[in-house]
Amino acid sequence: MMRKRERENPCGVCGHYHKYEEGEVCGICGHRMPESAQKSPLHVRAFPSEILPEFLYLGSYDNASRSELLKAQGISRVLNTVPACQNLYKNSFTYHCLQDDKTLQFDDANQFLEQCEKEKVRVLVHCMSGKNRSPAIVIAYLMKSRGWRLAQSYQWVKERRPSVDLSQAVYQQLQEYEQKTFGSFDGNNPASPVFPPVGTSLVTFGFPKANDPVPTPAFNSTNTTSIFTRPLDVPPQAFQFGSGHPQLSPSENPSIASAQNPNGGDISMDS
């Protein structure tokens, strides 16, 4: 059994320290990673996406936190694109962190990636979710190193990591970098992501939108019909409160007569 200091992450299933990703049986509980797990979607998501074979990998902070899986892929360097993300394993990997959380530093990142490729080492580029900032850095590197236009670079990355979802602000930075790199902007390629234009109406499910005018209550409208504009067409003698039945005299209603004479036909309860 391996001691704790020889590994940084325990097995995610049994919690003990053994080479679970290599199929090693746990010496404490006997757990072993089944072969079917190698093909499960959950296991696949634990690994970053390979963008350029044996060199450039793209992933999330969750991928970057799995040191044993990174080592299994031969990754030795990490490009962190989010300053707020902590570099977890400084003793095991060489880190390079971008310091601006708003503007992507393409030139700084490209310099680090070029050095990695020159030294033929594998590098992971990650952000928090692996969908926006880190894909933009990888796309910019493809434009710089491979001479591909923005649309082609975007399509290459999207095919290898379908979860990529660039924000409009990040994509605009990529457009500016394309114009800086190639001297022009190619915005007619169908492979580019499509963003809704400003002012596009969204689905409101019947609720008023934020910019819709608030309707004015029609209390004083001249076209509104009031219940007090005309009298009710009910004859005074036909409208009565109560049960609505015509009143009868005691002689016509025996129950009234007996109520007026409580001793008429009743039997005393005290006799």
For each residue, the residues with C-beta under 8 A, 3 or more apart:
1: 16 17 18 26 27 28
2: 6 7 17 18 19
3: 6 17
4: 7 10 17
5:
6: 2 3 17
7: 2 4 10 17 68
8: 67 68 89 92
9: 12 66 67 68
10: 4 7 14 15 16 17
11: 14 15 16 17 18 20 26 31
12: 9 20
13: 20 31 33
14: 10 11 20 26 28 29 31
15: 10 11
16: 1 10 11 26 27 28 29 31
17: 1 2 3 4 6 7 10 11
18: 1 2 11 24 25 26 27 31
19: 2 22 23 24 68
20: 11 12 13 14 23 24 26 31 32 33
21: 33 68 69 72
22: 19 72
23: 19 20 32 33 35
24: 18 19 20 32
25: 18 30 31 32
26: 1 11 14 16 18 20 29 30 31 32
27: 1 16 18
28: 1 14 16
29: 14 16 26
30: 25 26
31: 11 13 14 16 18 20 25 26
32: 20 23 24 25 26
33: 13 20 21 23 37 38
34: 37
35: 23 38
36: 39 40
37: 33 34 40 42 43
38: 33 35 43
39: 36 43 44
40: 36 37 43 44
41: 44 45
42: 37 45 46
43: 37 38 39 40 46 47
44: 39 40 41 47
45: 41 42
46: 42 43 62 63 66 69
47: 43 44 59 63 69 73
48: 57 58 59 60 63 70 73 75 124 126 130
49: 57 58 59 130 160 161
50: 53 56 57 160
51: 56 57 58 138 142 156 157 160 161
52: 55 56
53: 50
54: 74 122
55: 52 116 117 120 121 122 123
56: 50 51 52 113 117 122 123 125 138 141
57: 48 49 50 51 73 75 122 123 124 125
58: 48 49 51 124 125 126 130 134 135 138 157 160 161
59: 47 48 49 62 63 64 124 125 126 130 134
60: 48 63 64 126 127 128 129 130 131 134
61: 64 65 82 85 126 127 128 129 130
62: 46 59 65 66
63: 46 47 48 59 60 66 69 70 124 126 130
64: 59 60 61 70 78 80 85 88 124 126
65: 61 62 88
66: 9 46 62 63 69 70
67: 8 9 70 71 88 89 92 93
68: 7 8 9 19 21 71 72
69: 21 46 47 63 66 72 73
70: 48 63 64 66 67 73 75 78 93 124
71: 67 68 74 75 92
72: 21 22 68 69
73: 47 48 57 69 70 122
74: 54 71 122
75: 48 57 70 71 78 93 122 123 124
76: 93 94 121 122 123
77: 93 94 95 96 116 121 122 123 124
78: 64 70 75 87 93 94 95 96 123 124 126
79: 95 96 97 98 109 112 113 123 124 125 126 134 137
80: 64 83 85 87 95 96 97 98 126
81: 98 104 109 125 126 127 133 134 137
82: 61 85 98 101 127 128 133
83: 80 97 98 99 100 101
84: 101
85: 61 64 80 82 97 126 127 128
86:
87: 78 80 90 93 95 97
88: 64 65 67
89: 8 67 92 93
90: 87 93 95
91:
92: 8 67 71 89
93: 67 70 75 76 77 78 87 89 90
94: 76 77 78
95: 77 78 79 80 87 90
96: 77 78 79 80 109 112
97: 79 80 83 85 87
98: 79 80 81 82 83 104 105 108 109 137
99: 83 105
100: 83 103 104 105
101: 82 83 84
102:
103: 100 173
104: 81 98 100 109 133 136 137 140 170 173
105: 98 99 100 108 109
106: 109 110 137 140 144 173 177
107: 110 111
108: 98 105 111 112
109: 79 81 96 98 104 105 106 112 113 125 137 140 141
110: 106 107 113 114 140 141 144 145
111: 107 108 114 115
112: 79 96 108 109 115 116 123
113: 56 79 109 110 116 117 123 125 141 145
114: 110 111 117 118 145
115: 111 112 118 119
116: 55 77 112 113 119 121 122 123
117: 55 56 113 114 120 145
118: 114 115
119: 115 116
120: 55 117
121: 55 76 77 116
122: 54 55 56 57 73 74 75 76 77 116
123: 55 56 57 75 76 77 78 79 112 113 116
124: 48 57 58 59 63 64 70 75 77 78 79
125: 56 57 58 59 79 81 109 113 134 137 138
126: 48 58 59 60 61 63 64 78 79 80 81 85 130 134
127: 60 61 81 82 85 130 131 132 133 134
128: 60 61 82 85 133
129: 60 61 132 163
130: 48 49 58 59 60 61 63 126 127 134 135 161 163 164
131: 60 127 135 163 164 165 166
132: 127 129 135 136 164 165 166 167 170
133: 81 82 104 127 128 136 137 170
134: 58 59 60 79 81 125 126 127 130 137 138
135: 58 130 131 132 138 139 157 161 164 166
136: 104 132 133 139 140 166 170 171 173 174
137: 79 81 98 104 106 109 125 133 134 140 141
138: 51 56 58 125 134 135 141 142 157
139: 135 136 142 143 150 153 154 157 174
140: 104 106 109 110 136 137 143 144 153 174 177
141: 56 109 110 113 137 138 144 145
142: 51 138 139 145 146 148 153 156 157
143: 139 140 146 147 148 149 150 153 177 178 181 182
144: 106 110 140 141 181
145: 110 113 114 117 141 142
146: 142 143 153
147: 143
148: 142 143 152 153 156
149: 143 152 153 178 182 186 189
150: 139 143 153 154 174 175 177 178 185 186 189 192
151: 154 155 186 189 190 191 192
152: 148 149 155 156 189 191
153: 139 140 142 143 146 148 149 150 156 157
154: 139 150 151 157 158 166 174 191 192 193
155: 151 152 158 159 191
156: 51 142 148 152 153 159 160
157: 51 58 135 138 139 142 153 154 160 161 164
158: 154 155 161 162 164
159: 155 156 162
160: 49 50 51 58 156 157
161: 49 51 58 130 135 157 158 164
162: 158 159
163: 129 130 131
164: 130 131 132 135 157 158 161
165: 131 132
166: 131 132 135 136 154 170 171 174 193
167: 132 170 171
168: 171 172 195
169: 172 173
170: 104 132 133 136 166 167 173 174
171: 136 166 167 168 174 175 193 195
172: 168 169 175 176
173: 103 104 106 136 169 170 176 177
174: 136 139 140 150 154 166 170 171 177 178
175: 150 171 172 178 179 185 187
176: 172 173 179 180
177: 106 140 143 150 173 174 180 181
178: 143 149 150 174 175 181 182 185 186
179: 175 176 182 183 184 185
180: 176 177
181: 143 144 177 178
182: 143 149 178 179 186
183: 179
184: 179
185: 150 175 178 179
186: 149 150 151 178 182 189
187: 175 192
188:
189: 149 150 151 152 186 192
190: 151
191: 151 152 154 155
192: 150 151 154 187 189
193: 154 166 171
194:
195: 168 171
196: 200
197: 200
198:
199:
200: 196 197
201: 204 209
202: 209
203:
204: 201 207 208 209
205:
206:
207: 204
208: 204 212 214
209: 201 202 204 212
210:
211:
212: 208 209
213:
214: 208
215:
216:
217:
218: 221 223 224
219: 224
220:
221: 218 224
222:
223: 218
224: 218 219 221
225: 229
226: 229
227:
228:
229: 225 226
230:
231:
232:
233:
234: 238 239
235: 238 239
236: 239
237:
238: 234 235
239: 234 235 236
240: 244
241:
242:
243:
244: 240
245:
246:
247:
248: 252 253 256
249: 252 253 256
250: 253 256 257 260
251: 257
252: 248 249
253: 248 249 250 256 257
254: 257 258
255: 258 259
256: 248 249 250 253 259 260
257: 250 251 253 254 260 261 264
258: 254 255 261 262 264 265
259: 255 256 262
260: 250 256 257
261: 257 258 264
262: 258 259 266
263: 266
264: 257 258 261
265: 258
266: 262 263
267: 271
268: 271
269:
270:
271: 267 268
